[in-house]
Structure formats: C-alpha cells, structure tokens
Amino acid sequence: MSFESFSLITFFGALIAGLLGSLTGLGGGVIIIPLLTLGLGVDLHYAIGASLVSVIATSSGSAAAYVKEGISNIRIGMFLEIATTIGAICGAFLAMYLPANAIAIVFGFLLFFSVYMSSRKKGMHPVEEIPGSWAGKLKLNGSYPTPSGPQKYAVKNVFGGFSVMWLAGILSGLLGIGSGALKVLAMDNVMKMPFKVSTTTSNFMIGVTAAASAVIYFQNGYIIPAIAAPIMLGVLVGAMFGSKILMKAQTKWLKWVFAIVVSYLAIQMIYNGFIGKFGK
C-alpha cells in the first residue's frame, strides 16, 4: 500500500472514530486501534501511540464547544485529573512489559463495556446538596443549561469517583484510549452527575489523561508522525462535527451504529489476541 493510500484510509477512518467518540464521550481510540492493527497491520504499540495522539485531538476538538456552552464541569474535571494522570503514567509503564496479545484481549473486553455504557438507559439523579459533604467543601456542585433554564445538580461520593478515575487512567495508559466509559461510569453512577455533564466533562478530561501516557510512548519510540498525523487530523475534524451534532440533534441511531461496529471489533480483538496474532 502506498503512503498516500494509507494516509487517506487512516484519515477517513479517524474522522468516523472522532465523530462517534465525541457523541458518546468515549474517545476515538476504540475504533482507531482496531482499524490500524486488524485492518492495516500496524504493530499494536504503534497503534496505541497514534491513538493517544488522536484522543488528545478528540478532546481538543469537542471539549471547547462543551465548555463554551457551560455544560462541562471544569472544576470536577481538573480535580479528577489528578487520579487519571497518575493512573495513566502507571498504565503506560505497564504496557511496556505486558505481551501485546494480552493487551489486545483486555482492549476487546473494554470495548464490550464501552458498548454497554453507551447504550444503557440514563437515570435522573437528585439535586439536593448534602450539608458538609466533600463536594460542597471542594465546590464541585454546579448547573448546566437546558431549554427551560439552568438545571442544578449535586455531586455525591467524591472519593469513590476519584478511585474509579485512577483505574480509568491505568486503562488509558495501557490501551491507548481515553477510558471515557469508566470516566462516565464514575461521574454518572458513582458521583450521581447528570449524564450530559458526565459525557462532556469526560471529553474535557480524556486529552489530559492521554497526554500523560503519550510522553512514555514517545520516549520509547512508539509515536510515529506518519501514522499519527492523518489520524490526529481526521479525529479532530470528526470530533468538531460530533460536538455540533450532540448539541442540536437526536443521536440514538448513531449510537446503535457505534454499538454494532464496536461489538464486532471487540470480538475480533479478543479472538486475534487468543490466537497470538499481535505477537509478544
């Protein structure tokens, strides 16, 4: 395959990945890594390095729009990034020693979890603030815009969410993804934040998490500009479109497409990991 053909395929594949990643808050890495490894035969570690760059681009492309609209909770994002950044560095070091096949199998199972997180029914959470809670002391409670005016919400179980974020950081560094599924789980289920706030705050956070582990991959020579550049551009364009769609349109059908595609990719990653396709 020529360099031009490779760049075009990765660009358009990354554009779709960025679009879906922005709509679900899960980042584009869940599609980028299978595209590179299964579709184009790129070594898993180089694919992870390129994916981390794409995750940073996804966050940059979509987070700005969400912050401007007042949906993302910046204070919560910066607080939880302490946990995810430490975890991401640990995960990146772990990836240097684990067999590629084992990483692929873990990646496949995480894809299934991502599908579950993106398709489950979203519940409503109480807005009453608990007096003397850590959320109040750290000023993490907030509000987000709705058609009927600002909607307040109260954050619960701050340190439970912080612990899940540490695990999300480890998986981000190990697998080259934003770990948006675990971030959304921590904020939506554990911390009882509204789903839209959880999703947009996840988009804001994944770039910082990915940047922390990308340094380790870069130092070990796993980030190749010829691979990362078209992916970064494609994901950035897709993420920008995705953020505009999320603000104005119903995205249920797109999420079903996402679920079907990612489920297929998960099966392929797990199967090829068990048969040893990815090497040591």
C-alpha positions in Angstrom: 0.0 0.0 0.0 1.3 3.5 -0.9 1.8 6.2 1.7 -0.9 8.3 0.1 -3.4 5.4 0.3 -2.5 4.6 3.9 -2.9 8.3 4.9 -6.3 8.6 3.2 -7.7 5.4 4.8 -6.5 6.4 8.2 -7.8 10.0 7.8 -11.3 8.9 6.9 -11.3 6.1 9.5 -10.2 8.6 12.1 -12.9 11.1 11.0 -15.6 8.5 11.8 -13.9 7.5 15.0 -13.7 11.1 16.2 -17.4 11.7 15.3 -18.6 8.7 17.3 -16.1 9.3 20.1 -17.3 12.8 20.5 -21.0 11.8 20.6 -20.5 9.1 23.2 -17.7 10.7 25.3 -15.6 7.5 24.9 -12.9 8.9 22.6 -11.9 7.8 19.1 -9.4 5.2 20.3 -12.0 2.4 20.5 -12.1 2.4 16.7 -8.6 3.7 15.8 -6.7 0.8 17.3 -8.7 -2.0 15.6 -8.5 0.0 12.3 -4.7 0.2 12.5 -4.0 -3.3 13.9 -6.7 -5.5 12.3 -7.3 -3.5 9.1 -3.8 -2.1 8.3 -1.4 -4.5 10.1 0.2 -1.8 12.3 2.0 -3.1 15.4 -0.2 -2.8 18.5 2.2 -0.5 20.4 2.5 1.9 17.5 -1.3 1.9 17.1 -1.7 2.7 20.8 0.8 5.6 20.4 -1.2 7.0 17.5 -4.4 6.5 19.3 -3.2 8.5 22.3 -2.5 11.4 19.9 -6.0 11.1 18.4 -7.5 11.1 21.9 -5.8 14.4 22.6 -7.2 15.7 19.3 -10.7 14.5 20.2 -10.7 16.2 23.5 -9.4 19.4 21.9 -12.0 19.3 19.1 -15.1 18.7 21.2 -14.3 20.0 24.7 -14.0 23.6 23.6 -17.6 23.6 22.4 -18.9 22.0 25.5 -17.0 24.4 27.8 -18.3 27.3 25.8 -21.9 26.1 26.2 -21.4 25.7 30.0 -22.1 22.0 30.2 -18.7 20.6 31.3 -17.8 21.0 34.9 -14.2 22.2 34.7 -13.6 22.1 38.5 -14.6 18.5 38.7 -12.5 17.7 35.6 -9.4 19.2 37.0 -9.8 17.6 40.4 -10.4 14.1 38.9 -7.5 14.5 36.5 -5.1 14.1 39.5 -6.2 10.5 39.7 -6.4 9.8 36.0 -2.9 11.3 35.3 -1.2 9.2 38.0 -3.1 6.1 36.7 -2.2 6.9 33.0 1.5 7.0 33.8 1.3 3.7 35.7 -0.6 2.1 32.8 1.9 3.3 30.2 4.8 1.8 32.1 2.8 -1.4 32.4 2.2 -1.5 28.7 6.0 -1.6 28.0 6.2 -5.0 29.7 2.9 -6.8 29.0 2.6 -9.0 25.9 0.7 -7.4 23.0 -1.8 -10.3 22.8 -2.7 -9.8 26.5 -3.2 -6.0 25.9 -5.4 -6.8 22.9 -7.7 -9.2 24.9 -8.1 -6.6 27.7 -8.9 -4.0 25.0 -11.6 -6.2 23.5 -13.3 -6.7 26.8 -13.2 -3.0 27.4 -14.9 -2.4 24.1 -17.8 -4.5 25.2 -18.0 -2.5 28.4 -18.0 0.7 26.3 -20.9 -0.6 24.2 -22.8 -1.3 27.4 -22.1 2.2 28.8 -23.2 3.9 25.6 -26.4 2.0 25.2 -27.8 1.8 28.8 -30.7 3.9 29.9 -29.7 7.1 31.7 -31.4 7.8 35.0 -32.2 11.1 36.8 -30.2 12.0 39.9 -31.3 14.0 42.9 -30.2 17.6 43.1 -30.2 18.1 46.9 -26.8 19.1 48.2 -25.6 17.2 51.3 -24.5 19.6 54.1 -20.8 19.2 55.0 -20.1 16.9 52.0 -16.7 17.0 50.3 -18.5 18.1 47.1 -19.6 21.2 48.9 -16.2 21.8 50.5 -14.4 21.5 47.1 -17.2 23.5 45.4 -17.8 20.7 42.8 -21.6 21.2 42.6 -22.9 23.1 39.6 -25.5 23.6 36.9 -25.9 23.1 33.2 -28.1 24.9 30.6 -31.4 23.3 29.5 -34.2 24.7 27.3 -36.1 25.6 30.5 -33.2 27.3 32.1 -30.1 26.3 34.2 -30.5 22.9 36.0 -28.6 22.5 39.2 -27.1 19.2 40.4 -25.2 18.0 43.4 -22.2 15.7 43.3 -22.1 12.6 45.6 -19.4 10.1 46.7 -16.4 12.3 45.6 -13.7 9.8 46.6 -15.5 6.8 45.2 -15.4 8.5 41.8 -11.8 9.5 42.4 -10.9 5.8 42.8 -12.6 4.8 39.6 -10.8 7.6 37.8 -7.5 6.1 38.9 -8.4 2.8 37.3 -9.6 4.7 34.2 -6.2 6.3 34.0 -4.4 3.0 34.1 -6.5 1.6 31.3 -6.0 4.7 29.3 -2.2 4.4 29.5 -2.3 0.6 28.9 -4.7 0.6 26.0 -4.2 4.0 24.3 -7.8 5.2 24.8 -9.4 8.0 26.8 -11.2 5.4 29.0 -14.3 7.5 28.6 -16.6 4.6 29.6 -15.1 4.4 33.0 -15.0 8.1 33.4 -18.7 8.4 32.6 -19.4 5.5 34.9 -17.6 7.2 37.8 -19.4 10.5 37.2 -22.8 9.2 36.3 -23.2 6.2 38.5 -20.9 6.8 41.4 -20.9 10.6 41.7 -24.5 10.9 40.5 -23.9 13.7 38.0 -26.3 14.3 35.1 -25.3 12.1 32.1 -24.8 15.1 29.7 -22.5 16.7 32.2 -20.6 13.4 32.7 -20.2 12.9 28.9 -19.0 16.4 28.2 -16.7 16.5 31.2 -15.2 13.2 30.1 -14.4 14.7 26.7 -12.7 17.5 28.5 -10.6 15.1 30.6 -9.5 12.4 28.1 -7.0 14.7 26.5 -5.1 15.4 29.7 -5.2 11.7 30.6 -3.9 10.7 27.2 -1.1 13.3 27.2 0.3 12.0 30.5 0.8 8.5 29.0 1.7 9.7 25.5 5.0 11.0 26.9 6.0 7.5 27.9 5.2 6.1 24.4 7.0 8.9 22.7 10.2 8.3 24.8 10.0 4.6 23.8 9.7 5.5 20.0 6.1 4.3 19.7 4.6 7.5 18.3 5.3 7.8 14.5 4.3 11.1 12.8 3.5 9.3 9.5 0.8 7.3 11.4 -0.3 9.8 14.0 -0.6 12.9 11.8 -3.5 11.7 9.5 -5.3 10.1 12.4 -5.0 13.3 14.5 -6.4 15.4 11.7 -9.3 13.0 11.0 -10.2 12.7 14.6 -10.1 16.4 15.2 -12.5 17.1 12.2 -14.8 14.3 13.3 -14.9 15.5 16.9 -15.8 19.0 15.9 -18.7 17.8 13.9 -19.7 15.4 16.7 -19.9 18.2 19.2 -22.2 20.3 17.0 -24.5 17.3 16.4 -24.7 16.4 20.1 -25.8 20.0 20.9 -28.7 20.0 18.3 -29.8 16.5 17.2 -31.0 13.2 18.4 -28.1 10.8 18.2 -29.8 7.5 19.2 -29.4 5.9 15.7 -25.7 6.8 15.6 -25.1 5.2 19.0 -26.7 2.0 17.7 -24.3 2.0 14.8 -21.5 2.6 17.3 -22.6 -0.4 19.4 -22.8 -2.7 16.4 -19.4 -1.7 15.0 -17.6 -1.7 18.3 -19.0 -5.1 19.3 -17.7 -6.6 16.1 -14.3 -5.0 16.7 -14.3 -6.3 20.3 -14.8 -9.9 19.1 -12.0 -9.6 16.5 -9.6 -8.1 19.1 -10.3 -10.9 21.6 -10.1 -13.7 19.0 -6.9 -12.4 17.4 -5.4 -11.9 20.9 -6.1 -15.5 21.9 -4.6 -16.9 18.6 -1.5 -14.8 19.1 -1.8 -12.5 16.0 -0.4 -9.5 17.8 2.9 -11.1 18.8 4.8 -10.6 22.0 
